[in-house]
Amino acid sequence: MDWPHADPDGRLVRFTEMDPRPRPDEMLPTLRGKAVRLEPLQEEHIEALCRIGFDPEVTRFMTTTMKTRDDMARYVGSARAAREAGKAIPFVTILQDPGAADRVVGTTRFMEIDRDNRRMEIGATWLGKEWQRSRVNTEAKYLMLRHAFEELKSIRIELKTDSLNVRSRAAILRIGAVQEGVFRNHVITEQGRIRHSVYFSIVAEDWPAVKTRLEAMLNR
């Protein structure tokens, strides 16, 4: 079904209804890049995620506790339940290494999916310490944003991070997102800390410039 939409110049454009829920006859999306592949998160990935996910530097800003295999199984189970409910599309991040076996290096997801308003969030993103500040996150964001805007026809993508996570805030700005504000006392983490969340967005009108920016970063 096509929906009418007026762009900022008043022109009427049309787009296809966004429905990211997988149909019974449809495979979940796998997003493929040059160095990174995003596959649907499954129970079989729990052990690999455990090998990289218990480092305090990785879990420092997470709202959930991540110290045991049971914690990780609960985390993966919650993500898959959200997928079945049509509220999230969780991925495992895989590094494609021509000289070695592919490696699970983290996880990310589309979440807070609002089909009526054609928006969703990219979040719950974390990477093993070895792959932080590398092209892995940049390419993963590129693949997700391209899928969101060009395949799912989203008009708004949100990103948020802990106000204390200076590195994450800089990385989100670096890809071309716009900071919109700070939600004070937004989340109480499982550790009991009251977290302020910084919100960012990329909207459909931003995407061509953001796409060019990300492609230039990846081609360096």
N, C-alpha and C positions, 0 to 999 in steps of 0.2 A: 504494500500500500504506500502511495506517495503522499507526502505531507507538504503543504505550502509553507514558505518561510520568507519573510522580507529581510534582505540584507541591510547593512547600515545606509546604503544609498537609496533604499526604497524599492529596489528591484525585487521581483518575486521569483524565487528559485524553488526547486523541489528536491526532496531527498527521500530515500527509502526508509521506512520505519526501522529503528534500531531494536533488535531483539537478540541479545547475545546468548540466550539460553540454548544449549545444544538440543537439537531434535533427536529422537530415538534413532533416526536413520542417518544421522550426520556425525562425523568424527569431530572431536574437539580440535580447535585450531592448534597447529604447531607453527610457530613463527621462526623463520630461518634467516640468519644473516651470514656474514663471512666467517666470523669468529665465534658467534654465539647462536645457540638454538634454544628457543623457549618451548618446552613440551608441557602438556597437561600434568599437573601435580598428581601423583598416585601414591598409594601406600608403599609401593616398592622403592620409593625414593627416601624413605625414612632413615635407613641406615647411612646413606651417603650424606644426608643433611646433618645427621648426628656428628659425623666426623669433622664438620666445619662449623657447626652452629653453637657449640658450647663455650667458645672463646669469649671471655668477658668483654673484649674489645668489639666483638660482633653483636653481642646482646645488650650492650650498655644502655641503649636508648629504646629498647623494645618494651612495650607495655605488658607483655606476658613473660612469665618465668620460663627459662629455657636451660635446664640443667641436667635433665635425665632423658632417657629414651621415651619414657611415658609422657614427658612434657612435649617432646617432638611429635609423638603419635597423636596427642591431643590437638596440637597445632595443625597438623596435616588433616586430621579428621574434621576439624572445624572448617578448614578451607574447602574441603570437598563437600561438606554439607551445605555451605553457602553456594557452591557451584550448582548443586542439585536444586537448590531453591531459586536459582536464577539471579542471585545477588552478587556473585563474584565469578571471575574466571582466573583461577590460580595456576601459575606456571612454576616449573623448576627451571633454573637457569643452567644451561650446559655449555661448557667451553669445548669447542670443536678444535682439537689439536691435530694437525696433519701428521705430526711425528709421534703421536702417542694415542692412547685410548681417550675417548671423550670423557670429560669429568664434570660431575655435578658441583657447581660452585656457589649456588645460592637459590633464592626463590623470590618471586614477585607476583603481583596479581592486579587485575582489574577488580574494583570493589565499589561498594556504595552505588551500585548501578541503578540509575533512575531513567527508565525507558521513556516515560512520559515527557520528561524534560531533556532527553537526549544528552545526558551527562553521566560521567562516572569518574572514579578516582583511580589513579595508579598509586599503589601503596603496598604495605607489608613487604617492602623490599629489603633484603639483606644479602650480603655476599661474604664469603670467607675472607679472612684478613688478607690473604695473599693476592686477592683479585680486586681489592678496593683501590680506588684511584687509578684504575686501568680503563681500557676501552670497553671492558665487559659491560659496565653499567650504561655507558653512553650508547652502545649498540642495542642493548636491551630496551632502553627508553625509545630509541628510534623505531625499533620494530613494533613496539606497543602503540606508540603515537600514530605511526603510519596505519596500523590495523584499525585503530579507533576512529581516525578521521576519514580514511579512504575506503575501508571495508564496512565498518559499523555505522558510518555517517554520523558520528557524534558531533555536537557543536561546542562542547566544553569538557575539558579534562582537568581534574583537580589533583593537586599534590599537597601533602602536608608533612611536617616534620616537627620534632621536639624543638622548642625554642633554644634549648641548650646545645643542640647538635649543629654547631657552626659549620662543620664540613659538609653536612647534608644540605644545609641552606645554601651554601655557596655553589654546590653542584647543581641544584635545581635552577638557580639563577643562571648558571653557566649555559644550560641548554636552551635558554630563552624564555622561561616561564616568568610570569609577572607576580610579584608578591602582593597579596591583597590585604592581609591583616593578621593579627594575632588573636586567637581564641584563648582568653585567659581562663585558668582553672578548668581546662577542657576535659582532661582525662585523669582518673586516678589509676595509676599503674598497679599491677599485682603486687609490687613491692611496697605500695602505699604512698608513693610520691605523687604529688599533684603536679601535673604537667600542663604547661602552656603549649599550644600548637600554632605553628606558623603556616598559613594557607597561601598557596600559589595556584595559578591557573594558566592554561593555554587554551584559547578558544579557536574555533574554526578559521576565523579571519587571520589568526596568527600563524596557522600551520604552514603555509608556503614559506615564510621567512624562517621559521624554526626548522623546517625540513632542510632547507638549504644550509643553515648553520650547522646542523648535526651531520649532514653529509660531508661538509668541509672538514669538520673535526675528525670524522672517521677516515677520511682520505689523506690525512697528514702522514 
